[in-house]
């Protein structure tokens, strides 16, 4: 199923724009459909599965939001994007509510940025196909095979859970789009999600509050998808005052993206306030003290820490990031939250004995090796616990996951001289 050529539908009433897209994307390898009429596009969707749909906002006869809402009824699994020359918060909320869109692009759009966004969206549909294929394979397996699969890495149960829980599935789609859309300054939402899970587990949150806080962490940056590349890619201090003011609106847009999902209402409130500081110096509404919820503070500290690391998980970078958080005690975050988070991170990364751990490519794993740090999947779910001794079966599953889902995955292994023999 995942080997099929992706189909992409472009809808715009400007022939010159469609021709420019056809010319610039001709080497993409996709099956592309370029149409000017919403009626013709809906007719095509009746007959042809389309992986990704991108529509202009303003067209005669039917606007883009109305078209995408109809397209969602016909092809609910397709990723839907909208192209607009005049984005604003009201139209954003309306498009998300009615059109069920996954992202905005603003005119004029750079062709490379457009191609990056399209490729990210297509990855989402391909991931859905892989999930369906996994479930089909499971249905054909016998009970013994099911039991074996459930005991190894929990791959299938994660997929089933995502499909059973509608809003969990929605969160997964949004977060994967963010992962694909990110520039150097957009954090990896799933890595921040790992820090969030560690912290809320340590603090023993009740299940629903923990889930909402985790979802907020995954989706906190979704409002940046419609921003210009300049705003997203430029360090905040290098922006002028007007640009900083525009950037500081992103928590509002991120929160607004979830307004039509009642199950995520609490997560949306955490996102809205995750850049507020207890001393009142944050944004967008300059809240302070007890006006900032615990869920918002946890979303804020975990995503800010991930931003400080910027992908560098070396002991030096981790210690520097924790030192920066120390400076923000009782300014951005409460004393006790910083101390608790520091304890969790130091334990997770084994800062005291990290020299005894080696990051190993799954192809180099051997039976008998011991996992030195919890291993998490790309959706934030724990795959292996610290202290797990690897078997040939577990290694095979890790290599399969590495190949199909996360090609950059490495496993923290305790060096052989440090493995305790009982």
C-alpha positions in Angstrom: 0.0 0.0 0.0 2.8 2.5 0.9 4.5 2.0 -2.4 1.7 3.7 -4.4 2.6 6.9 -6.2 1.1 9.8 -4.1 -1.7 11.9 -5.6 -1.7 15.6 -5.0 -4.6 17.9 -6.0 -4.0 21.7 -6.6 -7.1 23.9 -6.9 -6.8 27.6 -7.8 -8.7 29.8 -10.2 -5.5 31.4 -11.5 -4.2 29.4 -14.6 -0.8 31.1 -14.4 -0.3 29.9 -10.8 -1.3 26.3 -11.7 1.1 26.3 -14.7 3.9 27.6 -12.5 3.3 24.8 -10.0 3.2 22.2 -12.8 6.5 23.5 -14.2 8.3 23.7 -10.8 7.1 20.4 -9.4 7.3 18.2 -12.5 10.3 16.3 -11.1 8.5 15.5 -7.8 7.5 12.0 -8.9 3.9 12.6 -7.7 0.7 12.1 -9.7 -0.6 15.7 -9.8 -4.0 17.1 -10.7 -4.3 20.8 -11.5 -7.9 22.2 -11.5 -9.6 25.6 -11.6 -13.1 24.5 -10.7 -14.2 23.3 -7.2 -17.0 21.3 -8.8 -14.5 19.5 -11.0 -12.2 18.9 -8.0 -15.1 17.4 -6.0 -15.9 15.2 -9.0 -12.3 14.0 -9.1 -12.4 13.1 -5.4 -15.5 11.0 -6.0 -13.5 8.8 -8.4 -9.9 9.1 -7.2 -8.2 8.8 -3.9 -6.0 11.9 -3.3 -3.3 11.9 -0.6 -3.0 15.7 -0.3 -5.3 18.6 -1.3 -4.2 22.2 -1.5 -6.8 24.8 -2.3 -6.8 28.6 -2.8 -8.9 30.5 -0.1 -10.8 32.8 -2.4 -12.4 31.5 -5.6 -15.6 32.5 -7.5 -18.6 30.2 -6.8 -17.1 28.4 -3.8 -14.4 29.5 -1.4 -11.6 27.3 -0.3 -13.0 26.6 3.2 -16.3 25.4 1.8 -14.5 23.2 -0.8 -12.2 21.7 1.8 -15.1 20.9 4.1 -16.8 19.0 1.3 -13.5 17.4 0.4 -13.1 16.2 4.0 -16.5 14.4 3.7 -15.4 12.6 0.5 -11.8 11.9 1.5 -11.4 12.2 5.3 -8.0 10.6 5.3 -6.5 13.2 2.9 -4.3 16.0 4.3 -5.9 19.3 3.5 -4.0 22.6 3.2 -5.2 26.1 2.2 -3.4 28.8 0.3 -4.3 32.4 1.1 -2.9 35.9 0.5 -4.6 37.5 3.5 -4.4 35.3 6.6 -6.0 36.5 9.8 -7.1 34.9 13.1 -10.8 34.9 12.2 -10.3 33.2 8.9 -7.9 30.8 10.5 -10.5 29.7 13.1 -13.2 29.5 10.5 -11.1 27.4 8.1 -10.1 25.0 10.9 -13.7 24.7 12.2 -15.4 24.2 8.8 -12.6 23.0 6.4 -10.9 20.7 8.9 -7.6 21.8 7.5 -4.1 20.8 8.6 -2.2 23.9 7.7 -2.0 27.3 6.0 0.4 28.6 3.3 0.6 32.3 2.5 1.0 33.8 -1.0 3.5 34.3 -2.5 4.9 30.9 -1.4 8.5 29.9 -2.1 8.5 26.8 -4.2 11.1 25.0 -2.0 9.0 25.8 1.1 5.9 24.5 -0.7 7.6 21.3 -1.7 8.8 20.8 1.9 5.3 21.2 3.2 3.8 18.9 0.6 6.4 16.2 1.3 5.6 16.5 5.1 1.9 16.1 4.4 2.4 13.1 2.2 4.4 11.5 5.0 1.3 11.7 7.2 -0.9 9.9 4.7 1.8 7.3 4.1 2.0 6.7 7.9 -1.7 6.1 7.9 -1.4 3.6 5.2 1.3 1.8 7.1 -1.0 1.7 10.1 -3.8 0.2 8.1 -1.4 -2.4 6.6 -0.2 -3.3 10.1 -3.8 -3.8 11.3 -4.6 -6.0 8.3 -1.5 -8.1 9.0 -2.6 -8.4 12.6 -6.1 -9.6 11.5 -4.5 -12.4 9.5 -2.3 -13.6 12.3 -3.1 -16.3 14.8 -3.5 -15.8 18.6 0.0 -17.0 19.3 1.5 -14.4 17.0 -0.7 -11.7 18.5 0.6 -12.5 22.0 4.2 -12.4 20.8 3.7 -9.0 19.1 2.0 -7.5 22.1 4.9 -8.5 24.3 7.5 -6.9 22.0 7.7 -3.1 21.9 3.9 -2.7 22.0 3.9 -1.7 18.3 0.5 -3.0 17.4 -1.2 -1.9 20.6 0.0 1.6 20.0 -1.5 1.6 16.5 -4.8 0.2 17.7 -5.0 2.7 20.5 -4.5 5.6 18.1 -7.2 4.4 15.8 -9.7 3.7 18.7 -9.1 7.2 20.2 -10.2 9.8 17.7 -8.6 12.8 19.3 -5.4 11.0 20.0 -5.2 10.3 16.3 -5.8 13.9 15.6 -3.0 15.0 17.9 -0.7 12.5 16.2 -1.4 13.9 12.7 -0.9 17.5 13.8 2.3 16.7 15.6 3.8 14.8 12.7 2.9 17.8 10.4 4.8 20.0 12.8 7.8 17.6 12.8 7.9 17.7 9.1 7.3 21.5 8.8 9.9 22.5 11.4 12.9 24.7 10.6 16.0 24.8 12.7 14.1 26.8 15.3 11.0 24.7 15.5 11.4 22.0 18.2 10.9 18.3 17.7 7.5 18.0 19.4 7.9 14.3 20.2 11.2 14.8 22.0 9.7 17.6 24.2 6.8 15.1 24.7 9.3 12.6 26.2 10.4 15.2 28.8 6.8 16.0 29.5 5.9 12.4 30.1 8.8 11.9 32.4 7.9 15.0 34.4 4.1 14.3 34.8 4.9 10.6 35.7 7.2 11.8 38.4 4.6 14.3 39.7 1.9 11.6 39.6 -0.6 13.6 37.5 -4.1 12.0 37.3 -4.5 10.4 33.9 -6.7 13.0 32.1 -4.6 15.9 33.2 -1.5 14.1 32.2 -2.9 13.3 28.8 -4.0 16.9 28.2 -0.6 18.3 29.3 1.2 15.8 27.0 -1.1 16.8 24.0 -0.4 20.5 24.7 3.4 19.8 24.6 3.0 18.0 21.2 0.9 20.7 19.6 2.3 23.9 21.2 3.9 25.1 17.9 1.1 24.4 15.5 0.4 28.1 15.2 3.8 28.6 13.6 2.8 26.6 10.5 1.2 29.6 8.9 3.9 32.1 9.8 6.5 33.4 7.4 9.8 31.6 7.2 11.5 34.8 8.3 9.6 35.0 11.6 10.1 31.3 12.4 13.8 31.0 11.4 15.1 34.3 12.9 16.2 34.3 16.5 13.6 36.3 18.5 16.1 39.0 19.7 17.0 39.7 16.1 13.4 40.5 15.1 12.3 44.1 15.2 9.5 45.2 17.6 6.7 44.7 15.1 8.0 41.3 14.1 8.4 40.3 17.8 4.8 41.3 18.4 3.6 39.3 15.5 5.6 36.2 16.6 4.2 36.5 20.1 0.7 35.7 18.7 1.6 32.1 17.8 0.2 30.7 21.1 -3.1 32.2 20.2 -3.1 30.6 16.8 -1.9 27.3 18.2 -4.7 27.3 20.7 -7.3 28.4 18.1 -6.4 25.4 16.0 -8.0 23.1 18.6 -11.2 25.1 19.2 -13.3 22.6 17.2 -12.1 19.6 19.3 -13.9 19.7 22.7 -11.7 16.8 23.9 -8.7 19.1 23.6 -10.2 22.2 25.2 -7.9 21.9 28.3 -4.8 21.2 26.2 -5.7 24.4 24.2 -5.8 26.4 27.4 -2.3 25.1 28.3 -1.0 26.0 24.9 -2.4 29.5 25.1 -0.5 30.2 28.3 2.7 28.1 27.8 4.8 31.1 27.1 3.5 33.1 30.1 5.9 33.7 33.0 5.1 33.8 36.7 6.7 37.3 36.9 4.4 38.6 34.2 7.1 39.0 31.6 5.7 36.3 29.2 3.2 36.5 26.3 0.6 36.7 24.8 -1.5 38.1 27.8 1.2 38.8 30.4 -0.3 36.5 33.0 1.5 36.0 36.3 1.6 33.9 39.4 -1.3 31.6 40.1 -3.1 32.8 36.9 -0.9 30.3 35.0 -2.0 26.7 35.3 0.3 23.9 36.2 -0.3 22.2 32.8 0.8 25.4 31.0 3.9 25.7 33.2 4.9 22.1 32.4 4.3 22.6 28.7 6.4 25.8 28.9 9.4 24.3 30.8 9.6 21.1 28.7 9.4 22.9 25.4 11.7 25.7 26.4 14.3 23.1 27.6 14.0 21.3 24.3 14.5 24.7 22.5 17.7 25.3 24.6 19.1 21.9 23.6 18.3 22.5 19.9 18.9 18.8 19.1 22.2 18.6 21.0 21.8 15.9 23.8 25.5 15.9 24.9 26.2 16.2 28.6 27.7 19.6 28.1 24.5 20.9 26.3 22.2 19.4 28.9 24.1 20.8 31.8 24.1 24.3 30.1 20.4 24.1 29.5 19.7 23.2 33.2 21.9 26.1 34.3 19.9 28.4 32.2 16.7 27.1 33.8 18.3 27.8 37.2 18.6 31.5 36.3 14.9 31.6 35.5 13.7 30.3 38.9 10.9 32.4 40.3 11.0 34.5 37.1 9.7 32.2 34.3 9.0 29.1 36.4 8.5 28.3 40.1 11.5 27.2 42.2 10.0 23.8 42.9 9.1 23.1 39.3 12.6 23.8 38.1 14.1 21.7 40.9 11.8 18.8 40.0 12.4 19.0 36.3 16.2 19.2 36.9 16.0 16.0 39.0 14.0 14.2 36.3 16.4 15.2 33.5 19.5 14.3 35.4 18.1 10.9 36.1 16.9 10.4 32.5 20.3 11.3 31.0 22.4 9.7 33.8 24.5 12.9 34.1 26.5 11.4 36.9 27.5 8.3 35.0 26.8 9.0 31.4 30.3 8.0 30.5 29.2 4.4 31.0 26.6 4.6 28.2 27.1 4.3 24.5 24.6 5.3 21.8 24.4 2.3 19.4 22.8 2.0 16.0 20.1 -0.8 16.0 22.1 -2.7 13.3 25.0 -3.0 15.8 23.0 -4.3 18.7 23.7 -7.8 20.1 21.8 -10.1 22.4 22.7 -9.7 26.0 23.2 -5.9 25.8 21.5 -3.9 28.6 19.4 -0.7 27.8 20.9 2.1 29.9 18.1 4.7 29.3 14.4 4.3 28.5 13.8 4.2 24.7 10.8 6.1 23.3 9.1 5.9 19.9 8.5 8.8 17.6 5.0 9.2 19.1 6.4 9.6 22.6 5.4 6.1 23.8 7.9 4.1 25.7 9.3 1.1 23.7 11.9 -0.3 26.2 12.5 0.4 29.9 15.9 1.1 31.4 17.6 -2.1 32.4 16.0 -4.3 29.7 18.4 -7.0 28.5 18.1 -7.4 24.7 17.1 -10.6 23.0 17.4 -11.6 19.4 13.6 -11.1 19.1 13.7 -7.6 20.6 16.6 -6.6 18.4 14.7 -7.7 15.3 11.8 -5.6 16.3 14.0 -2.6 17.0 15.6 -2.9 13.6 12.2 -3.1 11.9 11.1 0.0 13.8 14.4 1.8 12.9 13.9 1.0 9.2 10.2 1.8 8.9 9.6 4.6 11.3 12.7 6.3 12.8 16.0 6.0 10.8 17.8 8.3 13.2 17.0 6.2 16.3 20.0 5.2 18.6 19.8 3.0 21.7 21.6 3.9 24.9 23.5 0.8 26.0 25.4 0.2 29.2 29.0 -0.5 28.5 29.9 -4.1 29.0 32.2 -3.5 31.9 29.4 -1.8 33.8 26.8 -4.6 33.5 26.2 -6.1 36.9 26.3 -9.9 37.0 23.7 -11.4 39.4 
